[in-house]
Amino acid sequence: MLAQQHDIEAESKPNVTQQWQAELQAYQDWQAAMEHKKRELALAELQLNWLKKQVEIAHQQRLLQPTVRKKGVEPSNCIRVANHDWQLQRDATHWYWGSLIDAEHDSQRRCF
């Protein structure tokens, strides 16, 4: 009887070990994916900050003149960062990168 119980425990141990190994591998894969996403986000943030600075410099040098956007016309003066398009907008005092461009425009946009 004791030998049978020992055999059953011996058979179940590899299953438990395999389950833990599978869960550990899944966690490690998830962790690696999150680190990759974090790096992508940091790069996108750097790109956005660089572009904002370029716009600020261009505005100070009066090189940037945003065009008016009419309905049904492709947006101009826009940037694409991390699969999102941002359009140059203006308030009373300065130009800035504002709201996401309307989704009505297709993927053929000419954002830089």
N, CA, C and O of each residue as an XYZ file, in Angstrom:
448
protein
N       0.816     -1.184      0.000
C       0.000      0.000      0.000
C       0.867      1.258      0.000
O       0.607      2.195     -0.755
N       1.880      1.277      0.833
C       2.790      2.413      0.892
C       3.553      2.560     -0.422
O       3.822      3.675     -0.868
N       3.896      1.446     -1.029
C       4.610      1.476     -2.313
C       3.718      2.068     -3.397
O       4.185      2.830     -4.244
N       2.419      1.712     -3.368
C       1.480      2.264     -4.356
C       1.367      3.781     -4.201
O       1.381      4.510     -5.193
N       1.258      4.248     -2.978
C       1.138      5.685     -2.735
C       2.403      6.406     -3.206
O       2.326      7.500     -3.765
N       3.563      5.792     -2.977
C       4.829      6.379     -3.414
C       4.877      6.470     -4.939
O       5.353      7.462     -5.492
N       4.378      5.421     -5.621
C       4.346      5.425     -7.090
C       3.421      6.527     -7.614
O       3.753      7.209     -8.584
N       2.265      6.700     -6.975
C       1.306      7.734     -7.399
C       1.920      9.123     -7.211
O       1.792      9.978     -8.087
N       2.586      9.354     -6.075
C       3.228     10.642     -5.828
C       4.342     10.892     -6.834
O       4.507     12.015     -7.312
N       5.101      9.863     -7.155
C       6.195     10.003     -8.118
C       5.660     10.351     -9.502
O       6.275     11.130    -10.230
N       4.508      9.771     -9.869
C       3.915     10.066    -11.175
C       3.351     11.488    -11.224
O       3.410     12.134    -12.270
N       2.812     11.978    -10.123
C       2.187     13.300    -10.132
C       3.214     14.427    -10.049
O       2.935     15.537    -10.505
N       4.376     14.178     -9.490
C       5.389     15.226     -9.364
C       5.833     15.789    -10.714
O       5.924     17.011    -10.840
N       6.111     14.980    -11.717
C       6.503     15.569    -13.006
C       5.396     16.443    -13.593
O       5.685     17.461    -14.222
N       4.133     16.061    -13.398
C       3.036     16.868    -13.922
C       3.009     18.245    -13.264
O       2.831     19.259    -13.938
N       3.186     18.271    -11.953
C       3.201     19.542    -11.236
C       4.400     20.372    -11.692
O       4.276     21.574    -11.925
N       5.548     19.733    -11.816
C       6.748     20.434    -12.268
C       6.551     20.981    -13.672
O       6.945     22.112    -13.957
N       5.952     20.197    -14.545
C       5.701     20.661    -15.911
C       4.733     21.843    -15.917
O       4.913     22.796    -16.676
N       3.715     21.778    -15.074
C       2.764     22.891    -14.993
C       3.461     24.168    -14.534
O       3.250     25.243    -15.096
N       4.295     24.033    -13.505
C       5.008     25.208    -13.009
C       5.961     25.751    -14.063
O       6.089     26.964    -14.227
N       6.628     24.852    -14.776
C       7.542     25.302    -15.823
C       6.788     26.023    -16.933
O       7.257     27.034    -17.454
N       5.623     25.503    -17.291
C       4.811     26.148    -18.328
C       4.343     27.525    -17.862
O       4.377     28.487    -18.629
N       3.910     27.620    -16.611
C       3.472     28.914    -16.080
C       4.636     29.895    -15.977
O       4.487     31.081    -16.271
N       5.784     29.396    -15.560
C       6.966     30.248    -15.476
C       7.361     30.755    -16.859
O       7.692     31.930    -17.022
N       7.327     29.876    -17.850
C       7.667     30.273    -19.218
C       6.679     31.315    -19.741
O       7.078     32.288    -20.382
N       5.398     31.112    -19.469
C       4.380     32.077    -19.904
C       4.615     33.429    -19.237
O       4.491     34.468    -19.887
N       4.948     33.429    -17.968
C       5.223     34.680    -17.258
C       6.455     35.371    -17.832
O       6.456     36.586    -18.033
N       7.504     34.591    -18.094
C       8.723     35.172    -18.655
C       8.472     35.743    -20.050
O       9.013     36.793    -20.395
N       7.660     35.065    -20.848
C       7.302     35.577    -22.176
C       6.531     36.884    -22.051
O       6.794     37.837    -22.786
N       5.578     36.931    -21.119
C       4.798     38.152    -20.891
C       5.707     39.290    -20.439
O       5.581     40.424    -20.901
N       6.624     38.969    -19.527
C       7.542     39.979    -19.013
C       8.419     40.533    -20.141
O       8.646     41.742    -20.206
N       8.908     39.672    -21.018
C       9.723     40.116    -22.153
C       8.904     40.993    -23.098
O       9.404     41.996    -23.608
N       7.652     40.617    -23.330
C       6.780     41.417    -24.201
C       6.529     42.793    -23.594
O       6.516     43.790    -24.317
N       6.331     42.865    -22.289
C       6.108     44.156    -21.631
C       7.357     45.038    -21.699
O       7.253     46.250    -21.887
N       8.526     44.434    -21.545
C       9.773     45.198    -21.665
C       9.927     45.751    -23.079
O      10.368     46.885    -23.265
N       9.563     44.947    -24.069
C       9.623     45.394    -25.467
C       8.666     46.563    -25.688
O       9.029     47.551    -26.326
N       7.450     46.453    -25.165
C       6.469     47.536    -25.295
C       6.973     48.804    -24.598
O       6.785     49.913    -25.098
N       7.613     48.628    -23.441
C       8.137     49.772    -22.706
C       9.206     50.500    -23.532
O       9.241     51.730    -23.569
N      10.080     49.722    -24.195
C      11.104     50.330    -25.048
C      10.473     51.050    -26.229
O      10.905     52.144    -26.590
N       9.440     50.439    -26.843
C       8.747     51.081    -27.960
C       8.106     52.396    -27.520
O       8.179     53.396    -28.234
N       7.489     52.392    -26.364
C       6.847     53.599    -25.846
C       7.877     54.687    -25.555
O       7.643     55.858    -25.853
N       9.007     54.310    -24.979
C      10.059     55.290    -24.694
C      10.585     55.900    -25.990
O      10.832     57.104    -26.052
N      10.758     55.076    -27.027
C      11.219     55.583    -28.318
C      10.190     56.528    -28.928
O      10.549     57.584    -29.449
N       8.926     56.161    -28.866
C       7.866     57.021    -29.406
C       7.827     58.351    -28.660
O       7.614     59.402    -29.265
N       8.034     58.302    -27.351
C       8.039     59.535    -26.565
C       9.214     60.425    -26.956
O       9.066     61.643    -27.060
N      10.383     59.817    -27.172
C      11.539     60.588    -27.628
C      11.276     61.228    -28.984
O      11.600     62.395    -29.203
N      10.679     60.450    -29.902
C      10.364     60.984    -31.224
C       9.393     62.153    -31.122
O       9.574     63.177    -31.782
N       8.377     62.001    -30.305
C       7.385     63.060    -30.153
C       8.018     64.319    -29.566
O       7.751     65.425    -30.035
N       8.845     64.155    -28.554
C       9.505     65.315    -27.948
C      10.436     66.004    -28.940
O      10.505     67.233    -28.980
N      11.154     65.211    -29.741
C      12.032     65.787    -30.762
C      11.211     66.578    -31.775
O      11.577     67.696    -32.135
N      10.112     66.007    -32.232
C       9.272     66.700    -33.208
C       8.660     67.973    -32.627
O       8.578     68.995    -33.309
N       8.237     67.910    -31.382
C       7.706     69.113    -30.738
C       8.765     70.217    -30.712
O       8.466     71.383    -30.971
N       9.994     69.838    -30.398
C      11.076     70.821    -30.351
C      11.329     71.392    -31.744
O      11.554     72.593    -31.889
N      11.294     70.542    -32.769
C      11.495     71.022    -34.137
C      10.415     72.022    -34.527
O      10.700     73.033    -35.168
N       9.189     71.741    -34.143
C       8.083     72.660    -34.444
C       8.286     73.978    -33.708
O       8.073     75.052    -34.269
N       8.695     73.886    -32.461
C       8.933     75.107    -31.684
C      10.018     75.959    -32.341
O       9.868     77.175    -32.463
N      11.100     75.322    -32.760
C      12.190     76.046    -33.425
C      11.704     76.654    -34.736
O      11.969     77.820    -35.028
N      10.992     75.853    -35.519
C      10.483     76.351    -36.800
C       9.523     77.517    -36.594
O       9.538     78.485    -37.354
N       8.703     77.421    -35.582
C       7.762     78.511    -35.305
C       8.510     79.780    -34.896
O       8.167     80.881    -35.327
N       9.533     79.612    -34.061
C      10.317     80.772    -33.633
C      11.004     81.437    -34.821
O      11.149     82.659    -34.861
N      11.423     80.629    -35.782
C      12.096     81.165    -36.967
C      11.103     81.528    -38.067
O      11.494     81.918    -39.167
N       9.830     81.399    -37.762
C       8.744     81.707    -38.696
C       8.849     80.898    -39.995
O       8.536     81.387    -41.080
N       9.300     79.646    -39.850
C       9.405     78.766    -41.010
C       8.153     77.928    -41.204
O       7.920     77.380    -42.282
N       7.362     77.835    -40.170
C       6.219     76.931    -40.206
C       4.933     77.722    -40.357
O       4.605     78.558    -39.515
N       4.223     77.460    -41.410
C       2.935     78.099    -41.645
C       1.905     77.000    -41.880
O       1.764     76.533    -43.011
N       1.187     76.576    -40.854
C       0.203     75.511    -41.042
C      -0.864     75.917    -42.054
O      -1.289     77.072    -42.107
N      -1.277     74.959    -42.837
C      -2.323     75.221    -43.819
C      -3.678     74.926    -43.208
O      -3.787     74.157    -42.253
N      -4.698     75.535    -43.758
C      -6.061     75.319    -43.278
C      -6.536     73.981    -43.816
O      -6.282     73.635    -44.969
N      -7.226     73.237    -42.971
C      -7.734     71.936    -43.392
C      -9.223     72.043    -43.656
O      -9.995     72.466    -42.795
N      -9.610     71.657    -44.846
C     -11.028     71.641    -45.197
C     -11.548     70.221    -45.030
O     -10.787     69.257    -45.120
N     -12.823     70.101    -44.793
C     -13.421     68.776    -44.630
C     -13.258     67.987    -45.923
O     -13.520     68.503    -47.010
N     -12.832     66.753    -45.802
C     -12.649     65.893    -46.965
C     -11.277     66.012    -47.600
O     -10.977     65.307    -48.563
N     -10.439     66.898    -47.073
C      -9.088     67.076    -47.600
C      -8.116     66.450    -46.608
O      -8.318     66.509    -45.395
N      -7.058     65.850    -47.148
C      -6.078     65.235    -46.258
C      -5.495     66.266    -45.307
O      -5.273     67.411    -45.703
N      -5.242     65.882    -44.057
C      -4.651     66.825    -43.115
C      -3.209     67.146    -43.509
O      -2.509     66.301    -44.067
N      -2.784     68.337    -43.223
C      -1.391     68.694    -43.475
C      -0.748     69.057    -42.147
O      -1.424     69.247    -41.135
N       0.565     69.148    -42.178
C       1.320     69.447    -40.954
C       0.937     68.494    -39.827
O       0.551     68.917    -38.738
N       1.051     67.222    -40.106
C       0.744     66.234    -39.080
C       1.933     65.301    -38.909
O       2.780     65.185    -39.795
N       1.984     64.650    -37.780
C       3.053     63.701    -37.498
C       2.428     62.376    -37.116
O       1.304     62.328    -36.617
N       3.162     61.301    -37.355
C       2.714     59.971    -36.970
C       3.694     59.443    -35.940
O       4.886     59.301    -36.211
N       3.176     59.155    -34.753
C       3.990     58.601    -33.677
C       3.235     57.426    -33.096
O       2.085     57.557    -32.676
N       3.892     56.269    -33.076
C       3.307     55.057    -32.492
C       1.920     54.784    -33.062
O       0.976     54.517    -32.318
N       1.803     54.852    -34.381
C       0.560     54.562    -35.107
C      -0.582     55.522    -34.796
O      -1.747     55.182    -35.005
N      -0.269     56.699    -34.309
C      -1.280     57.726    -34.084
C      -0.851     58.986    -34.814
O       0.322     59.358    -34.793
N      -1.798     59.634    -35.453
C      -1.504     60.872    -36.157
C      -1.924     62.057    -35.309
O      -3.009     62.071    -34.728
N      -1.057     63.041    -35.246
C      -1.304     64.256    -34.478
C      -1.202     65.439    -35.419
O      -0.311     65.492    -36.267
N      -2.105     66.381    -35.271
C      -2.126     67.531    -36.155
C      -1.665     68.779    -35.417
O      -1.922     68.957    -34.226
N      -0.983     69.626    -36.155
C      -0.556     70.888    -35.587
C      -1.770     71.781    -35.383
O      -2.575     71.961    -36.297
N      -1.901     72.339    -34.186
C      -3.025     73.212    -33.871
C      -2.508     74.488    -33.231
O      -1.330     74.595    -32.891
N      -3.396     75.446    -33.073
C      -2.978     76.732    -32.533
C      -3.982     77.218    -31.491
O      -5.193     77.066    -31.649
N      -3.449     77.802    -30.433
C      -4.329     78.517    -29.521
C      -3.984     80.004    -29.646
O      -3.357     80.398    -30.630
N      -4.362     80.811    -28.708
C      -4.181     82.259    -28.832
C      -2.710     82.680    -28.871
O      -2.384     83.733    -29.419
N      -1.831     81.876    -28.301
C      -0.440     82.316    -28.184
C       0.585     81.502    -28.950
O       1.623     82.043    -29.331
N       0.334     80.218    -29.193
C       1.375     79.413    -29.839
C       0.792     78.197    -30.558
O      -0.371     77.837    -30.372
N       1.634     77.580    -31.382
C       1.279     76.344    -32.075
C       1.655     75.169    -31.181
O       2.604     75.253    -30.401
N       0.916     74.088    -31.295
C       1.225     72.889    -30.518
C       0.665     71.672    -31.243
O      -0.197     71.789    -32.114
N       1.175     70.493    -30.862
C       0.651     69.246    -31.429
C      -0.581     68.881    -30.639
O      -0.511     68.642    -29.434
N      -1.714     68.838    -31.321
C      -2.979     68.683    -30.627
C      -3.617     67.338    -30.813
O      -2.947     66.306    -30.860
N      -4.912     67.366    -30.916
C      -5.733     66.161    -30.873
C      -5.422     65.204    -32.012
O      -4.847     65.576    -33.035
N      -5.820     63.969    -31.798
C      -5.664     62.962    -32.847
C      -6.455     63.375    -34.073
O      -7.540     63.948    -33.973
N      -5.899     63.076    -35.215
C      -6.574     63.403    -36.468
C      -7.816     62.517    -36.598
O      -7.817     61.371    -36.148
N      -8.845     63.041    -37.199
C     -10.090     62.293    -37.382
C      -9.832     60.944    -38.039
O      -8.986     60.817    -38.925
N     -10.564     59.957    -37.595
C     -10.409     58.608    -38.137
C     -11.004     58.480    -39.528
O     -10.860     57.437    -40.165
N     -11.672     59.525    -40.013
C     -12.303     59.440    -41.329
C     -11.277     59.379    -42.461
O     -11.611     59.007    -43.586
N     -10.037     59.744    -42.162
C      -8.997     59.695    -43.188
C      -8.380     58.305    -43.202
O      -8.180     57.694    -42.152
N      -8.083     57.816    -44.385
C      -7.548     56.454    -44.494
C      -6.056     56.423    -44.165
O      -5.472     57.432    -43.771
N      -5.457     55.252    -44.336
C      -4.059     55.069    -43.963
C      -3.100     55.659    -44.992
O      -1.887     55.516    -44.840
N      -3.596     56.305    -46.014
C      -2.750     56.898    -47.043
C      -2.293     58.311    -46.660
O      -1.867     59.075    -47.526
N      -2.375     58.656    -45.410
C      -2.011     59.999    -44.962
C      -0.548     60.286    -45.281
O       0.266     59.374    -45.430
N      -0.242     61.549    -45.378
C       1.132     61.953    -45.650
C       1.766     62.573    -44.411
O       2.421     63.612    -44.496
N       1.575     61.946    -43.284
C       2.196     62.443    -42.064
C       3.649     62.009    -42.047
O       3.992     60.931    -42.533
N       4.500     62.852    -41.487
C       5.911     62.493    -41.405
C       6.244     62.058    -40.007
O       7.392     61.711    -39.726
